[in-house]
Amino acid sequence: MKNLKKIRVLRDLTQIQLQMETGINQSILSKYETGEYTPTTENLLTLAAFYKTSVDFLLDLTDEEKPYPRKKGTDGGA
């Protein structure tokens, strides 16, 4: 998951700082970045919201860091 580490480094954050901001344990973040673990849906959504990016970017499915624009009239909720 190269983009997960890339965005953290570009934002000049350590894994400890990211843990403090998101509540996701540093050792888990490390395993996500190395590909040892796949992030849970909950953690992916937390990270995407924190970074203001798309889950697709975090999962290396796109190189576009900016999230997809929302359609008018949608609230993004369930």
mmCIF file as gemmi writes it, N, C-alpha and C atoms, coordinates in Angstrom:
data_model
loop_
_atom_site.group_PDB
_atom_site.id
_atom_site.type_symbol
_atom_site.label_atom_id
_atom_site.label_alt_id
_atom_site.label_comp_id
_atom_site.label_asym_id
_atom_site.label_entity_id
_atom_site.label_seq_id
_atom_site.pdbx_PDB_ins_code
_atom_site.Cartn_x
_atom_site.Cartn_y
_atom_site.Cartn_z
_atom_site.occupancy
_atom_site.B_iso_or_equiv
_atom_site.pdbx_formal_charge
_atom_site.auth_seq_id
_atom_site.auth_asym_id
_atom_site.pdbx_PDB_model_num
ATOM 1 N N . MET Axp A 1 ? 0.832 -1.176 0 1 0 ? 1 A 1
ATOM 2 C CA . MET Axp A 1 ? 0 0 0 1 0 ? 1 A 1
ATOM 3 C C . MET Axp A 1 ? 0.884 1.249 0 1 0 ? 1 A 1
ATOM 4 N N . LYS Axp A 2 ? 1.503 1.477 -1.146 1 0 ? 2 A 1
ATOM 5 C CA . LYS Axp A 2 ? 2.47 2.57 -1.252 1 0 ? 2 A 1
ATOM 6 C C . LYS Axp A 2 ? 1.856 3.942 -1.004 1 0 ? 2 A 1
ATOM 7 N N . ASN Axp A 3 ? 0.609 4.147 -1.419 1 0 ? 3 A 1
ATOM 8 C CA . ASN Axp A 3 ? 0 5.47 -1.241 1 0 ? 3 A 1
ATOM 9 C C . ASN Axp A 3 ? -0.275 5.794 0.22 1 0 ? 3 A 1
ATOM 10 N N . LEU Axp A 4 ? -0.536 4.786 1.023 1 0 ? 4 A 1
ATOM 11 C CA . LEU Axp A 4 ? -0.8 5.028 2.443 1 0 ? 4 A 1
ATOM 12 C C . LEU Axp A 4 ? 0.436 5.62 3.122 1 0 ? 4 A 1
ATOM 13 N N . LYS Axp A 5 ? 1.588 5.062 2.822 1 0 ? 5 A 1
ATOM 14 C CA . LYS Axp A 5 ? 2.822 5.616 3.386 1 0 ? 5 A 1
ATOM 15 C C . LYS Axp A 5 ? 3.17 6.947 2.716 1 0 ? 5 A 1
ATOM 16 N N . LYS Axp A 6 ? 2.982 7 1.407 1 0 ? 6 A 1
ATOM 17 C CA . LYS Axp A 6 ? 3.318 8.206 0.645 1 0 ? 6 A 1
ATOM 18 C C . LYS Axp A 6 ? 2.582 9.432 1.19 1 0 ? 6 A 1
ATOM 19 N N . ILE Axp A 7 ? 1.293 9.318 1.423 1 0 ? 7 A 1
ATOM 20 C CA . ILE Axp A 7 ? 0.519 10.47 1.884 1 0 ? 7 A 1
ATOM 21 C C . ILE Axp A 7 ? 0.919 10.867 3.305 1 0 ? 7 A 1
ATOM 22 N N . ARG Axp A 8 ? 1.253 9.882 4.131 1 0 ? 8 A 1
ATOM 23 C CA . ARG Axp A 8 ? 1.689 10.197 5.5 1 0 ? 8 A 1
ATOM 24 C C . ARG Axp A 8 ? 3.002 10.969 5.469 1 0 ? 8 A 1
ATOM 25 N N . VAL Axp A 9 ? 3.939 10.507 4.658 1 0 ? 9 A 1
ATOM 26 C CA . VAL Axp A 9 ? 5.247 11.16 4.563 1 0 ? 9 A 1
ATOM 27 C C . VAL Axp A 9 ? 5.105 12.553 3.947 1 0 ? 9 A 1
ATOM 28 N N . LEU Axp A 10 ? 4.279 12.678 2.913 1 0 ? 10 A 1
ATOM 29 C CA . LEU Axp A 10 ? 4.065 13.987 2.29 1 0 ? 10 A 1
ATOM 30 C C . LEU Axp A 10 ? 3.444 14.988 3.257 1 0 ? 10 A 1
ATOM 31 N N . ARG Axp A 11 ? 2.645 14.498 4.177 1 0 ? 11 A 1
ATOM 32 C CA . ARG Axp A 11 ? 2.028 15.38 5.182 1 0 ? 11 A 1
ATOM 33 C C . ARG Axp A 11 ? 2.94 15.583 6.39 1 0 ? 11 A 1
ATOM 34 N N . ASP Axp A 12 ? 4.145 15.013 6.314 1 0 ? 12 A 1
ATOM 35 C CA . ASP Axp A 12 ? 5.159 15.167 7.359 1 0 ? 12 A 1
ATOM 36 C C . ASP Axp A 12 ? 4.661 14.666 8.716 1 0 ? 12 A 1
ATOM 37 N N . LEU Axp A 13 ? 4.062 13.476 8.691 1 0 ? 13 A 1
ATOM 38 C CA . LEU Axp A 13 ? 3.549 12.856 9.913 1 0 ? 13 A 1
ATOM 39 C C . LEU Axp A 13 ? 4.322 11.586 10.226 1 0 ? 13 A 1
ATOM 40 N N . THR Axp A 14 ? 4.533 11.331 11.504 1 0 ? 14 A 1
ATOM 41 C CA . THR Axp A 14 ? 5.059 10.036 11.924 1 0 ? 14 A 1
ATOM 42 C C . THR Axp A 14 ? 3.871 9.106 12.147 1 0 ? 14 A 1
ATOM 43 N N . GLN Axp A 15 ? 4.155 7.826 12.25 1 0 ? 15 A 1
ATOM 44 C CA . GLN Axp A 15 ? 3.083 6.879 12.554 1 0 ? 15 A 1
ATOM 45 C C . GLN Axp A 15 ? 2.488 7.162 13.932 1 0 ? 15 A 1
ATOM 46 N N . ILE Axp A 16 ? 3.308 7.594 14.863 1 0 ? 16 A 1
ATOM 47 C CA . ILE Axp A 16 ? 2.815 7.932 16.206 1 0 ? 16 A 1
ATOM 48 C C . ILE Axp A 16 ? 1.858 9.122 16.129 1 0 ? 16 A 1
ATOM 49 N N . GLN Axp A 17 ? 2.214 10.139 15.361 1 0 ? 17 A 1
ATOM 50 C CA . GLN Axp A 17 ? 1.323 11.295 15.204 1 0 ? 17 A 1
ATOM 51 C C . GLN Axp A 17 ? 0.004 10.883 14.557 1 0 ? 17 A 1
ATOM 52 N N . LEU Axp A 18 ? 0.095 10.004 13.556 1 0 ? 18 A 1
ATOM 53 C CA . LEU Axp A 18 ? -1.111 9.526 12.887 1 0 ? 18 A 1
ATOM 54 C C . LEU Axp A 18 ? -1.977 8.727 13.855 1 0 ? 18 A 1
ATOM 55 N N . GLN Axp A 19 ? -1.336 7.937 14.701 1 0 ? 19 A 1
ATOM 56 C CA . GLN Axp A 19 ? -2.067 7.19 15.725 1 0 ? 19 A 1
ATOM 57 C C . GLN Axp A 19 ? -2.827 8.15 16.636 1 0 ? 19 A 1
ATOM 58 N N . MET Axp A 20 ? -2.173 9.211 17.048 1 0 ? 20 A 1
ATOM 59 C CA . MET Axp A 20 ? -2.803 10.179 17.945 1 0 ? 20 A 1
ATOM 60 C C . MET Axp A 20 ? -3.99 10.873 17.274 1 0 ? 20 A 1
ATOM 61 N N . GLU Axp A 21 ? -3.894 11.108 15.986 1 0 ? 21 A 1
ATOM 62 C CA . GLU Axp A 21 ? -4.965 11.796 15.254 1 0 ? 21 A 1
ATOM 63 C C . GLU Axp A 21 ? -6.137 10.879 14.917 1 0 ? 21 A 1
ATOM 64 N N . THR Axp A 22 ? -5.849 9.599 14.649 1 0 ? 22 A 1
ATOM 65 C CA . THR Axp A 22 ? -6.896 8.69 14.161 1 0 ? 22 A 1
ATOM 66 C C . THR Axp A 22 ? -7.337 7.645 15.173 1 0 ? 22 A 1
ATOM 67 N N . GLY Axp A 23 ? -6.5 7.385 16.173 1 0 ? 23 A 1
ATOM 68 C CA . GLY Axp A 23 ? -6.816 6.336 17.129 1 0 ? 23 A 1
ATOM 69 C C . GLY Axp A 23 ? -6.451 4.943 16.645 1 0 ? 23 A 1
ATOM 70 N N . ILE Axp A 24 ? -5.805 4.853 15.487 1 0 ? 24 A 1
ATOM 71 C CA . ILE Axp A 24 ? -5.377 3.56 14.947 1 0 ? 24 A 1
ATOM 72 C C . ILE Axp A 24 ? -3.968 3.283 15.462 1 0 ? 24 A 1
ATOM 73 N N . ASN Axp A 25 ? -3.776 2.133 16.081 1 0 ? 25 A 1
ATOM 74 C CA . ASN Axp A 25 ? -2.512 1.773 16.708 1 0 ? 25 A 1
ATOM 75 C C . ASN Axp A 25 ? -1.349 1.869 15.723 1 0 ? 25 A 1
ATOM 76 N N . GLN Axp A 26 ? -0.223 2.398 16.198 1 0 ? 26 A 1
ATOM 77 C CA . GLN Axp A 26 ? 0.965 2.587 15.36 1 0 ? 26 A 1
ATOM 78 C C . GLN Axp A 26 ? 1.449 1.285 14.747 1 0 ? 26 A 1
ATOM 79 N N . SER Axp A 27 ? 1.428 0.195 15.492 1 0 ? 27 A 1
ATOM 80 C CA . SER Axp A 27 ? 1.913 -1.076 14.94 1 0 ? 27 A 1
ATOM 81 C C . SER Axp A 27 ? 0.999 -1.568 13.817 1 0 ? 27 A 1
ATOM 82 N N . ILE Axp A 28 ? -0.288 -1.297 13.933 1 0 ? 28 A 1
ATOM 83 C CA . ILE Axp A 28 ? -1.233 -1.66 12.873 1 0 ? 28 A 1
ATOM 84 C C . ILE Axp A 28 ? -0.979 -0.784 11.643 1 0 ? 28 A 1
ATOM 85 N N . LEU Axp A 29 ? -0.775 0.518 11.86 1 0 ? 29 A 1
ATOM 86 C CA . LEU Axp A 29 ? -0.468 1.418 10.746 1 0 ? 29 A 1
ATOM 87 C C . LEU Axp A 29 ? 0.776 0.95 9.998 1 0 ? 29 A 1
ATOM 88 N N . SER Axp A 30 ? 1.788 0.536 10.739 1 0 ? 30 A 1
ATOM 89 C CA . SER Axp A 30 ? 3.017 0.044 10.127 1 0 ? 30 A 1
ATOM 90 C C . SER Axp A 30 ? 2.738 -1.182 9.258 1 0 ? 30 A 1
ATOM 91 N N . LYS Axp A 31 ? 1.93 -2.086 9.763 1 0 ? 31 A 1
ATOM 92 C CA . LYS Axp A 31 ? 1.613 -3.309 9.008 1 0 ? 31 A 1
ATOM 93 C C . LYS Axp A 31 ? 0.758 -3 7.785 1 0 ? 31 A 1
ATOM 94 N N . TYR Axp A 32 ? -0.093 -1.986 7.871 1 0 ? 32 A 1
ATOM 95 C CA . TYR Axp A 32 ? -0.845 -1.551 6.691 1 0 ? 32 A 1
ATOM 96 C C . TYR Axp A 32 ? 0.115 -1.024 5.633 1 0 ? 32 A 1
ATOM 97 N N . GLU Axp A 33 ? 1.058 -0.203 6.052 1 0 ? 33 A 1
ATOM 98 C CA . GLU Axp A 33 ? 1.986 0.418 5.101 1 0 ? 33 A 1
ATOM 99 C C . GLU Axp A 33 ? 2.892 -0.598 4.423 1 0 ? 33 A 1
ATOM 100 N N . THR Axp A 34 ? 3.256 -1.656 5.125 1 0 ? 34 A 1
ATOM 101 C CA . THR Axp A 34 ? 4.126 -2.672 4.533 1 0 ? 34 A 1
ATOM 102 C C . THR Axp A 34 ? 3.347 -3.738 3.774 1 0 ? 34 A 1
ATOM 103 N N . GLY Axp A 35 ? 2.021 -3.704 3.896 1 0 ? 35 A 1
ATOM 104 C CA . GLY Axp A 35 ? 1.198 -4.691 3.211 1 0 ? 35 A 1
ATOM 105 C C . GLY Axp A 35 ? 1.019 -5.977 3.986 1 0 ? 35 A 1
ATOM 106 N N . GLU Axp A 36 ? 1.534 -6.013 5.211 1 0 ? 36 A 1
ATOM 107 C CA . GLU Axp A 36 ? 1.39 -7.212 6.032 1 0 ? 36 A 1
ATOM 108 C C . GLU Axp A 36 ? -0.071 -7.432 6.428 1 0 ? 36 A 1
ATOM 109 N N . TYR Axp A 37 ? -0.781 -6.337 6.685 1 0 ? 37 A 1
ATOM 110 C CA . TYR Axp A 37 ? -2.213 -6.382 7.002 1 0 ? 37 A 1
ATOM 111 C C . TYR Axp A 37 ? -2.966 -5.546 5.982 1 0 ? 37 A 1
ATOM 112 N N . THR Axp A 38 ? -4.212 -5.939 5.728 1 0 ? 38 A 1
ATOM 113 C CA . THR Axp A 38 ? -5.12 -5.126 4.928 1 0 ? 38 A 1
ATOM 114 C C . THR Axp A 38 ? -5.993 -4.332 5.887 1 0 ? 38 A 1
ATOM 115 N N . PRO Axp A 39 ? -6.114 -3.031 5.681 1 0 ? 39 A 1
ATOM 116 C CA . PRO Axp A 39 ? -6.919 -2.223 6.602 1 0 ? 39 A 1
ATOM 117 C C . PRO Axp A 39 ? -8.382 -2.658 6.628 1 0 ? 39 A 1
ATOM 118 N N . THR Axp A 40 ? -8.979 -2.552 7.798 1 0 ? 40 A 1
ATOM 119 C CA . THR Axp A 40 ? -10.412 -2.805 7.92 1 0 ? 40 A 1
ATOM 120 C C . THR Axp A 40 ? -11.154 -1.671 7.216 1 0 ? 40 A 1
ATOM 121 N N . THR Axp A 41 ? -12.397 -1.921 6.873 1 0 ? 41 A 1
ATOM 122 C CA . THR Axp A 41 ? -13.212 -0.883 6.245 1 0 ? 41 A 1
ATOM 123 C C . THR Axp A 41 ? -13.298 0.34 7.144 1 0 ? 41 A 1
ATOM 124 N N . GLU Axp A 42 ? -13.516 0.117 8.421 1 0 ? 42 A 1
ATOM 125 C CA . GLU Axp A 42 ? -13.616 1.224 9.378 1 0 ? 42 A 1
ATOM 126 C C . GLU Axp A 42 ? -12.34 2.065 9.386 1 0 ? 42 A 1
ATOM 127 N N . ASN Axp A 43 ? -11.189 1.401 9.423 1 0 ? 43 A 1
ATOM 128 C CA . ASN Axp A 43 ? -9.925 2.139 9.451 1 0 ? 43 A 1
ATOM 129 C C . ASN Axp A 43 ? -9.645 2.842 8.125 1 0 ? 43 A 1
ATOM 130 N N . LEU Axp A 44 ? -10.027 2.214 7.011 1 0 ? 44 A 1
ATOM 131 C CA . LEU Axp A 44 ? -9.865 2.877 5.713 1 0 ? 44 A 1
ATOM 132 C C . LEU Axp A 44 ? -10.681 4.162 5.653 1 0 ? 44 A 1
ATOM 133 N N . LEU Axp A 45 ? -11.914 4.091 6.134 1 0 ? 45 A 1
ATOM 134 C CA . LEU Axp A 45 ? -12.77 5.276 6.132 1 0 ? 45 A 1
ATOM 135 C C . LEU Axp A 45 ? -12.216 6.356 7.056 1 0 ? 45 A 1
ATOM 136 N N . THR Axp A 46 ? -11.687 5.941 8.197 1 0 ? 46 A 1
ATOM 137 C CA . THR Axp A 46 ? -11.079 6.889 9.135 1 0 ? 46 A 1
ATOM 138 C C . THR Axp A 46 ? -9.885 7.583 8.495 1 0 ? 46 A 1
ATOM 139 N N . LEU Axp A 47 ? -9.019 6.812 7.857 1 0 ? 47 A 1
ATOM 140 C CA . LEU Axp A 47 ? -7.828 7.378 7.218 1 0 ? 47 A 1
ATOM 141 C C . LEU Axp A 47 ? -8.198 8.272 6.034 1 0 ? 47 A 1
ATOM 142 N N . ALA Axp A 48 ? -9.153 7.836 5.225 1 0 ? 48 A 1
ATOM 143 C CA . ALA Axp A 48 ? -9.58 8.643 4.08 1 0 ? 48 A 1
ATOM 144 C C . ALA Axp A 48 ? -10.163 9.978 4.546 1 0 ? 48 A 1
ATOM 145 N N . ALA Axp A 49 ? -10.954 9.947 5.605 1 0 ? 49 A 1
ATOM 146 C CA . ALA Axp A 49 ? -11.534 11.186 6.14 1 0 ? 49 A 1
ATOM 147 C C . ALA Axp A 49 ? -10.436 12.086 6.704 1 0 ? 49 A 1
ATOM 148 N N . PHE Axp A 50 ? -9.501 11.505 7.427 1 0 ? 50 A 1
ATOM 149 C CA . PHE Axp A 50 ? -8.414 12.292 8.007 1 0 ? 50 A 1
ATOM 150 C C . PHE Axp A 50 ? -7.589 12.979 6.919 1 0 ? 50 A 1
ATOM 151 N N . TYR Axp A 51 ? -7.243 12.223 5.884 1 0 ? 51 A 1
ATOM 152 C CA . TYR Axp A 51 ? -6.415 12.766 4.808 1 0 ? 51 A 1
ATOM 153 C C . TYR Axp A 51 ? -7.222 13.538 3.762 1 0 ? 51 A 1
ATOM 154 N N . LYS Axp A 52 ? -8.551 13.459 3.859 1 0 ? 52 A 1
ATOM 155 C CA . LYS Axp A 52 ? -9.434 14.088 2.864 1 0 ? 52 A 1
ATOM 156 C C . LYS Axp A 52 ? -9.106 13.569 1.464 1 0 ? 52 A 1
ATOM 157 N N . THR Axp A 53 ? -9.069 12.252 1.365 1 0 ? 53 A 1
ATOM 158 C CA . THR Axp A 53 ? -8.78 11.59 0.103 1 0 ? 53 A 1
ATOM 159 C C . THR Axp A 53 ? -9.733 10.413 -0.058 1 0 ? 53 A 1
ATOM 160 N N . SER Axp A 54 ? -9.594 9.692 -1.147 1 0 ? 54 A 1
ATOM 161 C CA . SER Axp A 54 ? -10.482 8.558 -1.397 1 0 ? 54 A 1
ATOM 162 C C . SER Axp A 54 ? -9.873 7.259 -0.874 1 0 ? 54 A 1
ATOM 163 N N . VAL Axp A 55 ? -10.747 6.324 -0.58 1 0 ? 55 A 1
ATOM 164 C CA . VAL Axp A 55 ? -10.307 4.986 -0.197 1 0 ? 55 A 1
ATOM 165 C C . VAL Axp A 55 ? -9.545 4.362 -1.363 1 0 ? 55 A 1
ATOM 166 N N . ASP Axp A 56 ? -9.996 4.623 -2.59 1 0 ? 56 A 1
ATOM 167 C CA . ASP Axp A 56 ? -9.303 4.088 -3.765 1 0 ? 56 A 1
ATOM 168 C C . ASP Axp A 56 ? -7.839 4.512 -3.792 1 0 ? 56 A 1
ATOM 169 N N . PHE Axp A 57 ? -7.564 5.763 -3.441 1 0 ? 57 A 1
ATOM 170 C CA . PHE Axp A 57 ? -6.178 6.232 -3.403 1 0 ? 57 A 1
ATOM 171 C C . PHE Axp A 57 ? -5.387 5.469 -2.351 1 0 ? 57 A 1
ATOM 172 N N . LEU Axp A 58 ? -5.966 5.305 -1.174 1 0 ? 58 A 1
ATOM 173 C CA . LEU Axp A 58 ? -5.26 4.601 -0.096 1 0 ? 58 A 1
ATOM 174 C C . LEU Axp A 58 ? -4.994 3.145 -0.449 1 0 ? 58 A 1
ATOM 175 N N . LEU Axp A 59 ? -5.883 2.551 -1.251 1 0 ? 59 A 1
ATOM 176 C CA . LEU Axp A 59 ? -5.726 1.151 -1.659 1 0 ? 59 A 1
ATOM 177 C C . LEU Axp A 59 ? -4.912 1 -2.944 1 0 ? 59 A 1
ATOM 178 N N . ASP Axp A 60 ? -4.313 2.096 -3.415 1 0 ? 60 A 1
ATOM 179 C CA . ASP Axp A 60 ? -3.497 2.088 -4.636 1 0 ? 60 A 1
ATOM 180 C C . ASP Axp A 60 ? -4.303 1.743 -5.89 1 0 ? 60 A 1
ATOM 181 N N . LEU Axp A 61 ? -5.6 2.034 -5.878 1 0 ? 61 A 1
ATOM 182 C CA . LEU Axp A 61 ? -6.435 1.779 -7.05 1 0 ? 61 A 1
ATOM 183 C C . LEU Axp A 61 ? -6.445 2.966 -8.003 1 0 ? 61 A 1
ATOM 184 N N . THR Axp A 62 ? -5.929 4.094 -7.536 1 0 ? 62 A 1
ATOM 185 C CA . THR Axp A 62 ? -5.788 5.297 -8.354 1 0 ? 62 A 1
ATOM 186 C C . THR Axp A 62 ? -4.59 6.087 -7.84 1 0 ? 62 A 1
ATOM 187 N N . ASP Axp A 63 ? -4.029 6.895 -8.725 1 0 ? 63 A 1
ATOM 188 C CA . ASP Axp A 63 ? -2.94 7.782 -8.313 1 0 ? 63 A 1
ATOM 189 C C . ASP Axp A 63 ? -3.456 9.176 -7.991 1 0 ? 63 A 1
ATOM 190 N N . GLU Axp A 64 ? -4.76 9.384 -8.171 1 0 ? 64 A 1
ATOM 191 C CA . GLU Axp A 64 ? -5.382 10.674 -7.891 1 0 ? 64 A 1
ATOM 192 C C . GLU Axp A 64 ? -5.652 10.787 -6.398 1 0 ? 64 A 1
ATOM 193 N N . GLU Axp A 65 ? -4.95 11.712 -5.743 1 0 ? 65 A 1
ATOM 194 C CA . GLU Axp A 65 ? -5.098 11.863 -4.296 1 0 ? 65 A 1
ATOM 195 C C . GLU Axp A 65 ? -6.425 12.502 -3.917 1 0 ? 65 A 1
ATOM 196 N N . LYS Axp A 66 ? -6.927 13.39 -4.747 1 0 ? 66 A 1
ATOM 197 C CA . LYS Axp A 66 ? -8.166 14.096 -4.422 1 0 ? 66 A 1
ATOM 198 C C . LYS Axp A 66 ? -9.355 13.146 -4.554 1 0 ? 66 A 1
ATOM 199 N N . PRO Axp A 67 ? -10.299 13.243 -3.633 1 0 ? 67 A 1
ATOM 200 C CA . PRO Axp A 67 ? -11.476 12.37 -3.706 1 0 ? 67 A 1
ATOM 201 C C . PRO Axp A 67 ? -12.365 12.745 -4.88 1 0 ? 67 A 1
ATOM 202 N N . TYR Axp A 68 ? -13.207 11.806 -5.244 1 0 ? 68 A 1
ATOM 203 C CA . TYR Axp A 68 ? -14.16 12.052 -6.313 1 0 ? 68 A 1
ATOM 204 C C . TYR Axp A 68 ? -15.124 13.149 -5.879 1 0 ? 68 A 1
ATOM 205 N N . PRO Axp A 69 ? -15.506 14.032 -6.791 1 0 ? 69 A 1
ATOM 206 C CA . PRO Axp A 69 ? -16.469 15.072 -6.407 1 0 ? 69 A 1
ATOM 207 C C . PRO Axp A 69 ? -17.837 14.46 -6.117 1 0 ? 69 A 1
ATOM 208 N N . ARG Axp A 70 ? -18.508 15.01 -5.115 1 0 ? 70 A 1
ATOM 209 C CA . ARG Axp A 70 ? -19.849 14.528 -4.781 1 0 ? 70 A 1
ATOM 210 C C . ARG Axp A 70 ? -20.853 15.091 -5.771 1 0 ? 70 A 1
ATOM 211 N N . LYS Axp A 71 ? -21.865 14.279 -6.054 1 0 ? 71 A 1
ATOM 212 C CA . LYS Axp A 71 ? -22.946 14.746 -6.91 1 0 ? 71 A 1
ATOM 213 C C . LYS Axp A 71 ? -23.825 15.692 -6.109 1 0 ? 71 A 1
ATOM 214 N N . LYS Axp A 72 ? -24.381 16.662 -6.78 1 0 ? 72 A 1
ATOM 215 C CA . LYS Axp A 72 ? -25.277 17.6 -6.107 1 0 ? 72 A 1
ATOM 216 C C . LYS Axp A 72 ? -26.469 16.845 -5.539 1 0 ? 72 A 1
ATOM 217 N N . GLY Axp A 73 ? -26.87 17.254 -4.337 1 0 ? 73 A 1
ATOM 218 C CA . GLY Axp A 73 ? -28.04 16.647 -3.718 1 0 ? 73 A 1
ATOM 219 C C . GLY Axp A 73 ? -27.741 15.404 -2.913 1 0 ? 73 A 1
ATOM 220 N N . THR Axp A 74 ? -26.457 15.045 -2.787 1 0 ? 74 A 1
ATOM 221 C CA . THR Axp A 74 ? -26.106 13.891 -1.958 1 0 ? 74 A 1
ATOM 222 C C . THR Axp A 74 ? -25.441 14.387 -0.695 1 0 ? 74 A 1
ATOM 223 N N . ASP Axp A 75 ? -25.715 13.692 0.37 1 0 ? 75 A 1
ATOM 224 C CA . ASP Axp A 75 ? -25.116 14.095 1.643 1 0 ? 75 A 1
ATOM 225 C C . ASP Axp A 75 ? -23.953 13.209 2.037 1 0 ? 75 A 1
ATOM 226 N N . GLY Axp A 76 ? -23.7 12.164 1.241 1 0 ? 76 A 1
ATOM 227 C CA . GLY Axp A 76 ? -22.593 11.269 1.536 1 0 ? 76 A 1
ATOM 228 C C . GLY Axp A 76 ? -22.876 10.3 2.658 1 0 ? 76 A 1
ATOM 229 N N . GLY Axp A 77 ? -24.062 10.373 3.23 1 0 ? 77 A 1
ATOM 230 C CA . GLY Axp A 77 ? -24.413 9.477 4.335 1 0 ? 77 A 1
ATOM 231 C C . GLY Axp A 77 ? -25.056 8.208 3.844 1 0 ? 77 A 1
ATOM 232 N N . ALA Axp A 78 ? -25.341 7.322 4.782 1 0 ? 78 A 1
ATOM 233 C CA . ALA Axp A 78 ? -25.939 6.032 4.429 1 0 ? 78 A 1
ATOM 234 C C . ALA Axp A 78 ? -27.43 6.154 4.278 1 0 ? 78 A 1
